[in-house]
């Protein structure tokens, strides 16, 4: 232990940083996507111990075939052990319900792009200190247990959006399959993801200084992807303790029992890797979007300067006229500078000759 007076004092810095961010709070945006009836709302209620969809009503089958996708946003403020977390849940009712599902993912893609675009504008503005981050940090994509793999819609959605959002695949209603069927389905989904070159969120490797218990838990979570979950908001009693579960004529299933469901592992994944999801969004996905956006602006600028004025909009015409005026003024300025430079050369020579003449006369005298 160092002697008194030999410490610089920065060892308390982590505590100061923790106190600052704990007071400010954290934010996290999660999106849930999947066909109706796969238990998306139930799972969200289970994850955050809330009832966010009280007013939602079942849609008749005849309306589903004509239903369009829309965005439904819910916000939840959580306070746990002095830490504040604002969770934004983006639901997508109507996804995959219509007969023609060709454009089911278009609204979702537009929403994600809009959040990137808004963040880019805020980042480029003057008030950068108070930027609100509404970017989607995680997308829980629900896969049906009945389809025995990925559907064409699943593949299209993930191929279209895997470079814009962190996709975490979820097999819903895992109690519809036997353990062996579930194992085979997970293997098939991972194989199909690889065949279609779809990138899902990969959990980063543990740091070298992490303890063995954390490493073991992290390996279990990695091996569980895609997560096969069971959701329920019903309170049941299992072995003398109350928990959430599903009741069947032959018994009760505890949704947190890892023998039947990955719900507990999904919950642990979100708590342990929430910051990793945010970092991947900011450092990889957003940076890719930003680079493409800036490249597009550059290409649009080049096209604008070469566009014929007759086909340009009034705004484009005005911009081009201003650019032409600035260019002409720059050319005139260069010409004036060149003329001054050339005219100054003979004057200097004449001055030198005049200065030498008297001296020559004196020498003659």
N, C-alpha and C positions, 0 to 999 in steps of 0.2 A: 504494500500500500504506500503511495507516495506521501512524502512528508507534507505537513501543512504549509501552504504558500507555494507549493510546486505545481499546482494545478492551474491550467489556463482558464477553465470554466465552461468549455463548450460541450461538456458531457451531458448537460441538461437540455441541449438543443432538441433532441427528439421529443422530450416532454412538452417543450414550448410549441413545437410544430403540431403535436397531437392535440394540445389544448386549443390551438387556433382553429384547426379543421373540425374538431369536435363541436366547437361553438358555431362555426359556419354551417356545418352539416354537409351531407353528401347527396348527390342526385343520381338516379339510374333509370334508364328507359328500356323497357322490355316489350317486345311485340310478340303476340301469339297468332299463329296462322294455321289454318287447317279447316277441313270440311266440318259442317254442322254435325253435332251428335258425337263428337270425339272427346268431349269432356274438357274443353279448353277453359271455360268459365269456372268449372268445379275445381280444376287444378290450381288456377290462380287464387281462388278463395282459400284453398288448403295451404298454399305456399305462404300467403301473407295473413292468414287467420282473419279474414274479413268476409263480408258479404257485399260484393261490389255490384252484383247484378240482380238486385231485388225486383226491379221493375221490368225485367226482360220477360217476354212472353214467347211461348212456342209458336213458330210460324207454320201454318197449314201446308201440307205437301203441295197442293195446287199452286201456292204462292212461291214455293221454293224454286220451281222451274223457271220463273220469270224474275227471280230475285237478283239484284246487282250488289256488288261488293261496296261496302262503305266503311269508313274509319270511325271507330268509337274509342274515345280517350277517357281514361279514368286516372285520378291522382290520389295517392295515399301517402300520408305523413306518418312515419314510424319513429318512435322514440324508444330506444332500447339501451339500458345501462348508460344513459347520458349521451348517447350518440343519435343524432338526428339523420334520418334518411327519407328523402322525398322520392317515391317510386311513381313513375308514370307508366301505365299499362295501356298499350295500343292493341285493341282487338279489331278483328276484321270479319264481322258478320257477313254472311253471304258468299264467302270464298268457296269456290268449287261446287256451289249448290245448283247453279243454272245448268241447263242442258248444254249450252255452248260455253265451255270454260276457257276458250281461247285467250280471252283478255282478263282472266280472273286476277292475275298478278300485276296488271298494269297500274292499278290504283295504288297498290302497295309500293311498287317501285317508284312511282311519282312522289309518294309521301316521303320516302327515304331520301330521294334526291332533293326535295324541297327543304328538308331539314339541313342537309349538307350545304345547300345554297344559302340558306339564311345564316348559318354559322359563318360561312365565308364572308358574307356581307358585314356581319357584326365584327368579325375579326379585322376587316379592312377599314372599319369605321373609326370614329374618334373615341367612343366610350368603350374601349376594349376591356376595362377593368371589371365591368359588370355584365359580361357576356353570359347569356342563359344557354346552356347546352341541352338542346332538345333532340340531338342525334340519337338514333336507335342503336343501343349498345349490344342488344342481344335479341335474337329471333328464335323463339321456341316453335319449331315446325312439327306439327302433329301428323303422324303417319298411322293409317288405319291398320289394325291387327288382322283384318279379314283379307286384305288384298294380297298377302303373301309376298310382300316386297313393295318397291316404289311404283307408283302409277306414272303415267305419262305426264300428268299435271305436276306431280311431285318433282319429277326430273326437270321439267321446263322452269318451274319456279326457282329451284335451287341453282340451276345453271345461269339463270338470268340475274340472280341477286347475291350469289355467294361472294362476289367481289365488292359488295356494297354494305353487307351486314354480316355479323357473326351468327351463323346458323348452328343451332343445337337441335338435332333430331330427337323427337320424342315418339315412342310407340305408346299409343293410348290404350286404355282398357286392357292392361296386361293380363287381367284375370280371365280373359276370353281364351287364353292359350295355356297349354301345359308347359312346364319348365323346358322340356326338350324342344317343343315347337318354338318357344321364345328364343332359345339359344340359336336355332337354325335361322330364324327370321333376322336376328341381329347380324349374323354372319352374311346373310344374303344382302341386306341393306348396305353394309359396309363395302361389299364387293361391287354392288351396283354404283355406289358413290364413286368408287375408284375407277370403274369402267367409263363413267361419264365425266371424269376429271372435275368432280365437284369438291370444293374445299369447304369442309365444315370447320368449326372452331376447334383448334388443337390446344390442349392444356400445355402451358410451358413446362419445361423440365424444372425440377426442384433445385433450389440453391444447394451448394455443397455443405452449408452449415446447418441445414434442416435436420431435425431429429428423425429417428427411424420410424416413430409412430406417424408423423406427418407424411413421410414418404410412403408408408404402407397405405394410408388412407388415400393418398393421391393416386397410387397405382390402381386401387380398387375403383375409384371414380373413372379413371381413363378406360379401364377394362369394361365398364358398364355402358359406355356410349355405343349405340343410341340408348338413352334411358327408357326403360319399360316401366310405366307408372300406372298406379291405380289411384283414383281420386274419390273422395267422399267428404261430405260435410256433416254426416250423421255421427253423433256421439254413441259409441258402443263400449261395452265392458269386456275386456279381455284379460283373463287371469287376475281378476280383482282390481284392475286399473282401467280408467276411462281413456279412450283414444278415439280417433276417427277411423271408421272402417265401413265395410259392406257386409250386410247380413244375408246369408243364403239358407235354404232349408237344411243344408248339411253342415253349416257352421258359419263362423265369422272370420273375415279377413281384416287384419290390421294393415292399413295402408303404409305404415312405417316399418313393417316387418320385411327386412331385406331378403328373406327367403322367397317372397312372392312379388315384391315391388321395389323399384329403384327410386321411389319417392324421396326417401331419406338421403340418398346419395345425390339426387338432383338438388335438394335443399342445401346440402353441404357444398356442392359445386358452386352454387350461386353465391354463397357467403364467402367461400375461400377465394374464388376467382372473379369476383365482381370487378375489382380494379384491373385485372388482366383483360377482361372484356372491354373495359373503357379505354385502356391503353391501346389495344388492338384496333379499336374504332378510330382513335385519334391519330395514331402513328402509322397505321397501314392503310385502312379503308378510306379515311378522310384525305390522307395525303395523296392517294391514288386519284381520288375525285378532284382534288385541288389541282394536281398536275394536268389532268385532262381538261379541266375547265380553263386553266390559263393557256394551254395550247390551243384550245378552241377560240379563245378571245384573240390570240395572235393571228390565227388563220382568218378569222372574220375581218380583222383589221386589214390584212393584206388584200382580201377580196374586195373590201370597201374602196381601197385606193385605186384598184384597177377596174372598178365597175363603171359602165357607161352611164353618164349623167341622165340620159333619156329614160333609163329603166330604174333609176334610183328614186327612193322616197324623198319627200321634201326635206326631212331631217338629214338624210344621207347627202343630198345635194348641198345643203348648207355646210355640212362638215367638210365636204370636198372643196367647196369654194374657199372656205377659211384656210384649209391646208394649202391650196394653190396660192392664196394671197401671202401666207407666211413664207412659202418657198420663194416667191418672187422677191419679197423684201430681203430675204437672206441673200439671194443672188445679187441684188442691187448693192447691198452692204459690202459684199465681197468685191464687187467691181469698184466701188468707191475706195476701199482699202488698197486695192491694187493700183488705182490711179494715183493715190497719194504717195504710195511707195515709189512709183516710177518718177513722179514729179520731184520728189525730195532728193533723188540721186544727183541730177545736174546742179541743183542749188548747192549741194555740199561741195561739189567739185569746183564751182565758181568761187565759193567762199574760200576754199583752200588756195586757189590761184591768187585771189586778192590779198590773202594774208601773206603769201610768199613774195608778192611784187615789191612792197616797201622794203622788205628785208634785203631783196636783191639790189635795190637802189642804194641802200646804205653801204652794202658791200662794195658797190662800184665807186662810191665816194671815198 
